[in-house]
Amino acid sequence: MADLTKKKLSLLEPFMMLFVGILVVANIIAQKFWDVTLLGIPMSVDVGTLLLFPMLYIFSDVLVEVWGFATARRVVWYGFAVQVLAAVLFSLAIRMPHSEYFTNQDAFATILGSVPFLVVASMAGYLGGSFTNNLVMVKMKEWMIKWDPNHKWIALRTIGSTFVGEFVDTALFVAIATLLGVFPGALIVSLVITQWLLKTLIEAVMTPVTIAVVKAVKKHEGLDIVGTDTLNPLAVSKEGGKNIFGLSEDKVRTAVAK
């Protein structure tokens, strides 16, 4: 009988916890935005964009790079489910009766009351952006592993996938949130361009950290998954992919050629 006490703790659960937690918090603080002038061009950016949303794409890159597309796909849907649950609970909390000594009901409703609308926009952007990011990441890895088996150019896919995924995420989120009245229509172009470029820039700046985390987690988990059985975002029960961790360059090329 296996001794379960000696089993090494997987980092997947902490990564999932942080990913989902950051996602929920980001939707709340995203209601606050501020104006900034960059190179003479007036722009607007929400707080969530600066503080938390870039971290989600870093987590996504680590999930795909280490555990593969299939695992990352499930984590995306876990985040989606928790967002829906949070929106429902916030709505119920606002509508519940409150004590006469609770004098912050208006502020409470103002902050949490907008969250359901933000969640609608965020869910569309989140799903579109996350799956686009992950798809680009896994397809680039499949292509790059043939000529870069040691991942020397991993930054190409971490930044490249973020560049595409962040645009899809930001465009969908801002457009829908504007239609629902969360953001003023006059800021839609500024918000899309500013948030997209800032998120991509932050990802690029954080690339050394992302790569260091990827290497450490791969070593700890003994995993380096390439490919997947299906890219269907709804196939949550599917697994797939090949673990090339610790293989020589020749064996890596042989493995991915099959």
Contacts in CASP RR format, 6 or more apart in sequence:
PFRMAT RR
TARGET T0000
AUTHOR 0000-0000-0000
METHOD contacts of the structure
MODEL  1
MADLTKKKLSLLEPFMMLFVGILVVANIIAQKFWDVTLLGIPMSVDVGTL
LLFPMLYIFSDVLVEVWGFATARRVVWYGFAVQVLAAVLFSLAIRMPHSE
YFTNQDAFATILGSVPFLVVASMAGYLGGSFTNNLVMVKMKEWMIKWDPN
HKWIALRTIGSTFVGEFVDTALFVAIATLLGVFPGALIVSLVITQWLLKT
LIEAVMTPVTIAVVKAVKKHEGLDIVGTDTLNPLAVSKEGGKNIFGLSED
KVRTAVAK
8 220 0 8 1.000
10 221 0 8 1.000
11 217 0 8 1.000
11 220 0 8 1.000
11 221 0 8 1.000
12 67 0 8 1.000
12 71 0 8 1.000
12 221 0 8 1.000
15 59 0 8 1.000
15 62 0 8 1.000
15 63 0 8 1.000
15 75 0 8 1.000
15 217 0 8 1.000
16 75 0 8 1.000
16 78 0 8 1.000
18 59 0 8 1.000
19 56 0 8 1.000
19 59 0 8 1.000
19 60 0 8 1.000
19 63 0 8 1.000
19 75 0 8 1.000
19 78 0 8 1.000
19 79 0 8 1.000
20 75 0 8 1.000
20 78 0 8 1.000
20 79 0 8 1.000
20 82 0 8 1.000
21 82 0 8 1.000
22 52 0 8 1.000
22 55 0 8 1.000
22 56 0 8 1.000
22 59 0 8 1.000
23 56 0 8 1.000
23 79 0 8 1.000
23 82 0 8 1.000
23 83 0 8 1.000
23 126 0 8 1.000
24 82 0 8 1.000
24 83 0 8 1.000
24 86 0 8 1.000
25 52 0 8 1.000
26 48 0 8 1.000
26 51 0 8 1.000
26 52 0 8 1.000
26 53 0 8 1.000
26 56 0 8 1.000
26 122 0 8 1.000
27 83 0 8 1.000
27 86 0 8 1.000
27 115 0 8 1.000
27 118 0 8 1.000
27 119 0 8 1.000
27 122 0 8 1.000
28 111 0 8 1.000
28 112 0 8 1.000
28 115 0 8 1.000
29 46 0 8 1.000
29 47 0 8 1.000
29 48 0 8 1.000
29 51 0 8 1.000
29 52 0 8 1.000
30 46 0 8 1.000
30 47 0 8 1.000
30 48 0 8 1.000
30 49 0 8 1.000
30 53 0 8 1.000
30 118 0 8 1.000
30 122 0 8 1.000
31 46 0 8 1.000
31 111 0 8 1.000
31 114 0 8 1.000
31 115 0 8 1.000
31 118 0 8 1.000
31 182 0 8 1.000
32 46 0 8 1.000
32 47 0 8 1.000
32 48 0 8 1.000
33 44 0 8 1.000
33 45 0 8 1.000
33 46 0 8 1.000
33 47 0 8 1.000
33 183 0 8 1.000
33 187 0 8 1.000
33 191 0 8 1.000
34 44 0 8 1.000
34 45 0 8 1.000
34 47 0 8 1.000
35 42 0 8 1.000
35 43 0 8 1.000
35 44 0 8 1.000
36 42 0 8 1.000
36 43 0 8 1.000
36 44 0 8 1.000
36 45 0 8 1.000
36 194 0 8 1.000
37 43 0 8 1.000
38 194 0 8 1.000
42 190 0 8 1.000
43 190 0 8 1.000
43 193 0 8 1.000
43 194 0 8 1.000
44 187 0 8 1.000
44 190 0 8 1.000
44 191 0 8 1.000
44 194 0 8 1.000
45 191 0 8 1.000
45 194 0 8 1.000
45 195 0 8 1.000
45 198 0 8 1.000
46 191 0 8 1.000
46 195 0 8 1.000
49 194 0 8 1.000
49 195 0 8 1.000
49 198 0 8 1.000
49 199 0 8 1.000
50 198 0 8 1.000
50 202 0 8 1.000
53 169 0 8 1.000
53 195 0 8 1.000
53 199 0 8 1.000
54 199 0 8 1.000
54 202 0 8 1.000
54 203 0 8 1.000
54 206 0 8 1.000
56 130 0 8 1.000
57 133 0 8 1.000
57 161 0 8 1.000
57 162 0 8 1.000
57 165 0 8 1.000
57 166 0 8 1.000
57 199 0 8 1.000
57 203 0 8 1.000
58 203 0 8 1.000
58 206 0 8 1.000
58 209 0 8 1.000
58 210 0 8 1.000
58 213 0 8 1.000
60 72 0 8 1.000
60 76 0 8 1.000
60 130 0 8 1.000
60 133 0 8 1.000
60 134 0 8 1.000
60 137 0 8 1.000
61 133 0 8 1.000
61 137 0 8 1.000
61 157 0 8 1.000
61 158 0 8 1.000
61 161 0 8 1.000
61 162 0 8 1.000
61 210 0 8 1.000
61 214 0 8 1.000
62 210 0 8 1.000
62 213 0 8 1.000
62 214 0 8 1.000
62 217 0 8 1.000
63 71 0 8 1.000
63 72 0 8 1.000
63 75 0 8 1.000
63 134 0 8 1.000
64 72 0 8 1.000
64 134 0 8 1.000
64 137 0 8 1.000
64 138 0 8 1.000
64 141 0 8 1.000
65 137 0 8 1.000
65 141 0 8 1.000
65 154 0 8 1.000
65 158 0 8 1.000
65 214 0 8 1.000
65 218 0 8 1.000
65 224 0 8 1.000
66 214 0 8 1.000
66 217 0 8 1.000
66 218 0 8 1.000
66 221 0 8 1.000
66 223 0 8 1.000
66 224 0 8 1.000
66 225 0 8 1.000
67 221 0 8 1.000
67 223 0 8 1.000
67 225 0 8 1.000
68 138 0 8 1.000
68 225 0 8 1.000
68 226 0 8 1.000
68 227 0 8 1.000
68 228 0 8 1.000
68 241 0 8 1.000
69 134 0 8 1.000
69 135 0 8 1.000
69 137 0 8 1.000
69 138 0 8 1.000
69 225 0 8 1.000
69 227 0 8 1.000
69 228 0 8 1.000
69 231 0 8 1.000
69 241 0 8 1.000
70 228 0 8 1.000
70 229 0 8 1.000
70 238 0 8 1.000
70 239 0 8 1.000
70 240 0 8 1.000
70 241 0 8 1.000
71 225 0 8 1.000
72 134 0 8 1.000
73 131 0 8 1.000
73 134 0 8 1.000
73 233 0 8 1.000
73 235 0 8 1.000
73 236 0 8 1.000
74 236 0 8 1.000
76 126 0 8 1.000
76 127 0 8 1.000
76 130 0 8 1.000
76 131 0 8 1.000
76 134 0 8 1.000
76 233 0 8 1.000
77 236 0 8 1.000
79 126 0 8 1.000
80 123 0 8 1.000
80 126 0 8 1.000
80 127 0 8 1.000
83 119 0 8 1.000
83 122 0 8 1.000
83 123 0 8 1.000
83 126 0 8 1.000
84 119 0 8 1.000
84 123 0 8 1.000
86 115 0 8 1.000
86 119 0 8 1.000
87 115 0 8 1.000
87 116 0 8 1.000
87 119 0 8 1.000
90 112 0 8 1.000
90 113 0 8 1.000
90 115 0 8 1.000
90 116 0 8 1.000
91 113 0 8 1.000
91 116 0 8 1.000
93 108 0 8 1.000
93 112 0 8 1.000
94 108 0 8 1.000
94 109 0 8 1.000
94 112 0 8 1.000
94 113 0 8 1.000
98 105 0 8 1.000
114 182 0 8 1.000
117 177 0 8 1.000
117 180 0 8 1.000
117 181 0 8 1.000
117 182 0 8 1.000
118 177 0 8 1.000
118 182 0 8 1.000
120 176 0 8 1.000
120 180 0 8 1.000
121 172 0 8 1.000
121 173 0 8 1.000
121 174 0 8 1.000
121 175 0 8 1.000
121 176 0 8 1.000
121 177 0 8 1.000
121 180 0 8 1.000
121 182 0 8 1.000
122 173 0 8 1.000
122 177 0 8 1.000
124 172 0 8 1.000
124 173 0 8 1.000
124 176 0 8 1.000
125 168 0 8 1.000
125 169 0 8 1.000
125 170 0 8 1.000
125 172 0 8 1.000
125 173 0 8 1.000
125 176 0 8 1.000
126 169 0 8 1.000
126 173 0 8 1.000
127 233 0 8 1.000
128 165 0 8 1.000
128 168 0 8 1.000
128 169 0 8 1.000
128 172 0 8 1.000
129 165 0 8 1.000
129 166 0 8 1.000
129 168 0 8 1.000
129 169 0 8 1.000
129 172 0 8 1.000
130 165 0 8 1.000
130 169 0 8 1.000
131 233 0 8 1.000
132 164 0 8 1.000
132 165 0 8 1.000
132 168 0 8 1.000
132 169 0 8 1.000
133 161 0 8 1.000
133 162 0 8 1.000
133 164 0 8 1.000
133 165 0 8 1.000
133 166 0 8 1.000
133 169 0 8 1.000
134 161 0 8 1.000
135 231 0 8 1.000
136 157 0 8 1.000
136 160 0 8 1.000
136 161 0 8 1.000
136 164 0 8 1.000
136 165 0 8 1.000
137 157 0 8 1.000
137 158 0 8 1.000
137 161 0 8 1.000
138 227 0 8 1.000
138 228 0 8 1.000
138 231 0 8 1.000
140 156 0 8 1.000
140 157 0 8 1.000
140 160 0 8 1.000
140 161 0 8 1.000
141 157 0 8 1.000
141 226 0 8 1.000
141 227 0 8 1.000
142 226 0 8 1.000
142 227 0 8 1.000
142 256 0 8 1.000
144 153 0 8 1.000
144 156 0 8 1.000
144 157 0 8 1.000
145 226 0 8 1.000
145 244 0 8 1.000
145 252 0 8 1.000
145 256 0 8 1.000
146 253 0 8 1.000
146 256 0 8 1.000
146 257 0 8 1.000
148 154 0 8 1.000
149 244 0 8 1.000
149 249 0 8 1.000
149 252 0 8 1.000
149 253 0 8 1.000
150 249 0 8 1.000
154 211 0 8 1.000
154 214 0 8 1.000
155 207 0 8 1.000
155 211 0 8 1.000
158 203 0 8 1.000
158 207 0 8 1.000
158 210 0 8 1.000
158 211 0 8 1.000
159 200 0 8 1.000
159 203 0 8 1.000
159 204 0 8 1.000
159 207 0 8 1.000
162 199 0 8 1.000
162 200 0 8 1.000
162 203 0 8 1.000
162 204 0 8 1.000
163 200 0 8 1.000
166 195 0 8 1.000
166 196 0 8 1.000
166 199 0 8 1.000
166 200 0 8 1.000
166 203 0 8 1.000
167 196 0 8 1.000
169 199 0 8 1.000
170 191 0 8 1.000
170 192 0 8 1.000
170 195 0 8 1.000
170 196 0 8 1.000
170 199 0 8 1.000
171 192 0 8 1.000
171 196 0 8 1.000
174 183 0 8 1.000
174 188 0 8 1.000
174 191 0 8 1.000
174 192 0 8 1.000
174 195 0 8 1.000
175 188 0 8 1.000
175 192 0 8 1.000
177 183 0 8 1.000
178 184 0 8 1.000
178 185 0 8 1.000
178 187 0 8 1.000
178 188 0 8 1.000
178 191 0 8 1.000
183 191 0 8 1.000
203 210 0 8 1.000
218 224 0 8 1.000
218 245 0 8 1.000
221 245 0 8 1.000
222 243 0 8 1.000
222 245 0 8 1.000
222 246 0 8 1.000
223 243 0 8 1.000
223 245 0 8 1.000
224 243 0 8 1.000
224 244 0 8 1.000
224 245 0 8 1.000
224 246 0 8 1.000
225 240 0 8 1.000
225 241 0 8 1.000
225 242 0 8 1.000
225 243 0 8 1.000
225 244 0 8 1.000
226 241 0 8 1.000
226 242 0 8 1.000
226 244 0 8 1.000
226 255 0 8 1.000
226 256 0 8 1.000
227 240 0 8 1.000
227 241 0 8 1.000
227 242 0 8 1.000
228 238 0 8 1.000
228 240 0 8 1.000
228 241 0 8 1.000
229 235 0 8 1.000
229 238 0 8 1.000
229 239 0 8 1.000
229 240 0 8 1.000
229 241 0 8 1.000
230 238 0 8 1.000
232 238 0 8 1.000
242 255 0 8 1.000
242 256 0 8 1.000
242 258 0 8 1.000
244 251 0 8 1.000
244 252 0 8 1.000
244 255 0 8 1.000
244 256 0 8 1.000
247 255 0 8 1.000
END
